[in-house]
Amino acid sequence: MTSLPTFSIVIPTYRRPERLADCLQSLAALDYPRDRFEVIVVDDGSGTPLVPRSTPLDLTVMTQPHAGPAAARNSGAARARGDYLAFTDDDCMAETGWLRGLAAHLAEAPDHAIGGRTVNALPENPYSSATQLLLDFLSEWSNRSRRGAFFASNNLAVPTGLFRARGGFHAGFPLAAGEDREFCDRWARLGGRLTYAPDAVIRHGHPLTFRGYWRQHVNYGRGALRFHRLRTRAAGGRRTGTPLSFYLRLVTYPLTRAAGTRRLSLTALLALAQIATAAGYWREGRRR
């Protein structure tokens, strides 16, 4: 019987100790041999208490000056001992079969990047629901396009050696916005393959208010500009525009995915998200 692969679970964190504690608790309940995975938490300059005093996990806690989640993930990956890196975030909770789901797909495609399925853990929060719908749409659109798949960095597994050889996450993304799109785009451009693992489930529990929702999507716009500039540079200056159909399908996406009266409210929130994204895109362009 082939032994299960070893994983290094890397978690960047910044000023969310309570949510991080919930994340670690879910990892302690994983249905995976305890000696086949380690957990590396990277405190991105928050200076707050990070972990419970006692934990059954093989846990390493690192600290770095505040530089953003992309740089924090790279710091954790540099210390990893596992065959594969499994990335998630401090506001996420893993289902018990998460690592087994990733391992099953890696057995078939050991050199692929594997993206699991992320579900919204706060369905009663309309802003969290709208954000998850946006990410679901972006993933589906990318999977259908010739540009290759897109997987969010809160549920992503990659071979450790290939991650390091291909440069990891681009540290020029100081926000949690755009760094995963750039990584997946570059991974595919360098010949890497991406495989979806629907049975590797992460629950994302990021509570949002109206203000937080607006700020998050402004940041997405800022990250999108950085991503587009890097992709244009990699293409030798050739720009690849986004068709109008992308935005039309995005705004109407909740009409086919949401139920009942929430369809219209979520459609309105996705339209608002695009306004915020445009504002962030413009702001980043002015700043740079």
N, C-alpha and C positions, 0 to 999 in steps of 0.2 A: 504494500500500500504506500503510495506516495505521500510524504509528509506534507502538512499544510505549510504554506509560505509564511515567513515572518513579516510582520508589519511594524512600522514606526508611525504612530498616529500623532500628527503635528497640529497643535492648536494655538493660533495667535490669540492674545487676549489684551483688552485695554479697558480698565475701569468697569468690569462687570463681574465681580467676584461671586455674586449669588448665582448668576446664570452659569458661570464656569463650574461651580460646585454641582449643579444639576447635570451638566454635560459629563463631568467625571463620574458621577453616580451611574449614568447610563452606560458608560464604558466599562465600569466594574461589573455590570450585569451582562456583558456580551457572552454569547454562546460560542466561545472560541478559547482554545487552550491558553491559559494565562502566561505560559512560558513562550508563546509564539507571537506576542506583541508587547510593545512598550508604548508609553505615552510621553510626549514631549510638549510641555506648555511653555510658550515664549511670551513673557510679559513685555509688551511693547511700551515700556516707559511709564506705566501707570502708577507704580509705587504704592499699590494697595495690596492687602492680604489676598493671596491667590488660591490657596488650596487648603483642604481640611488637614488637620494635624496628622491624622492617620488615614491611610488608604491602602487597599489591597493591590493597587496597581503598581507596575514597574514604572515609576513616575520620575521624570526629570523636569525641573523648573529652571528656566533660563530667563535672564533679563537683558534688555538692550535699551539704548536711548530711543525715544519715540521716533519711528521711521515709517510706520504703516504696516498693514498686515502682509503685504508682499515680501518686504524685507524680513519680517518676523518668521514667515514660513521658510524662507531660505536659511535663516539662522538655525531653525530647528532641523531642517533637512541636513545641514552640515554635520550635525551631531548624531544623526540617525544610524542605528545598527541593523535595521531590518532590511529584508530583500526589497520591500515595497514601502512607499510612503502613502499614507492615507490621511488626507487633509479634511478637517472639519473646523467649525468655528465655535466660539465659546457660548453662543446663544443657540446651539443645536444639541439635540439628544439623539443618540443612535438607537435604532431598534436592535433587539438582541441578535438577530441574524445578519447584521450589517457586514461584518468582516467575512463571514462565510459566503455571503452573496458576492462580494468583491473577489474572494479567492476562487470561487467557481468559474468566474469569467476569466480570471488571470490564468487559470489552468489551461484554458483554450487559446488564450492570446497573451502570452507572458510579456510581450514587449509593447502592449497597447497601453494607452491611458484609459482608465475605466471610470465612467461617471455613473454614480448611483442616482436613485430617485429621491428627490427632496419634497416633502409635503409640509404644508402650513400647519403648525401646531396650535395656531390661534384663529380658528375659522370664524369666531365671533367678532374679530377685529377687522373692519372693512379695509383699513389701510394695509394691514399685513396680508390680507387675502388678495388685494389688488396687486401688491408687489410680487406675490408668488405667481399670480397669473401672468404678469409681465415676464418673469423669468422662464415660466413654462413655454410661453409663446416664443421667446427668443431662442430657446433650445430647440423647439420643433422647427422653427424657420431655418435655423442653421443646419439642422440635420437634413432638411430637404434641399438645401442649396449646394452648390459646387464648392463652397468655401470650407466645408467640413463641419463636424459637430462642435457644439459648445456645451461645456459642462461647468457649472458653478463650482467655485473653490471650496464650498462647504461640504462637498461630497465627491471627492476625486481621489483616485489612487493611481500611482505611476511607479514604474521601476526606479529604484533609488539611483542606480548608476546612470540611467538615461536622463533622469531629471537633472542631475548634476552636469552631465556632458552637454545638455542642451540649454544650460544657463539658468534653470530655475525660473522663478517669477521675476518679471522686470521690476527692479527696485525703484524705477522712476514713477511708480504709482503710489503716492503717499496715502491715498484714501482706499477704502474698500469699494472700489468702483473701477471696472475695466481691466483689472489685472488678470482675471481669469479668462476674459475674452482674448486678450493679447497672448496669454500662455497657450491656449488651445489653438489659436491661429498659427502661432509660431511652431508649435509641436507638429501640426499637419504640414506646414510648409517645409519642415526639415525631414519629412518622410515618415513621421509618426502616424499611427492609426489610433482612432478613438472608438470605444465600444460602450454602449449603454447597458447598464445593469439594473433593471427595474426592481430586482429583488434585494438590492442593497439600499435600505431605506434610512434616511435621516429626517427627523422632525425639526423644523426650523421655528423657534419660538421668539421672534423679535417683535415685541409690542410697539406699535407706532401710533402717534397722535397725528393730527393734521400737520402740525409744524414739523414733526419728525419725518413724516412722509414727504413733504415738500423738500426738506433739506436733503433727504436721501436721494431723491431723483435729480436735484440740482447736482449733487456729487456724481451721479451716474453720467450726467451730461459732461461734466469736467473730465471724467475718466474716458468717455467716448471720444472726446477730441484727442486726448493723448494716444488712444488706441489707433484712431484713424491716421494720425500723423506718422506713427511708427509703421503701420502697414503700408502707407504710401511710400515711405522711405525704403522699406524692404522691397517694394515693387519697382524700384528705380524711378520714383516720381510719378508713376501711373496711378491715378486715382480710380477707385471703384465706388461709385455712388450707390445709395440705397434707393430702390425703386419706390414709387408712390404707393404701390400695392402693399408694401410692408406696413406702412403706417395705417392704411385703411383696414387691413386685416387685424392689426394690433388693437385698434380702438374697438372693433366689433367682436373681438375674441371672447369677451364674457358672454355674449349673446348665445354662444354655443356651449359654453363651459359652466356657467353659473346657473343656479336654479331660482325660479320664482321672481319675486320683486327685486332681488339683489342684482339682477342682470343690468338694469338701468343705472343703478348707483355705481356698480363696478365699472361699467362702460365710461361713466363720467369721471371716475377716478383715474382710469387709464388715459383718458384725454388730458386730464390735469397733469398726469405724470409726464406726458410728452411736452407740455408747456414748460414744466420745471426742468426737464432734460435740455430743452432748447435754451433756456435761460442759463443753465450751467455750462453748456457748450459755448455760448456767447461770452460768458464771464471768463472762462478759461482762455479763450482766444484773446480777449482784451488783456488779461493778466500776462500772457506770454508774448 
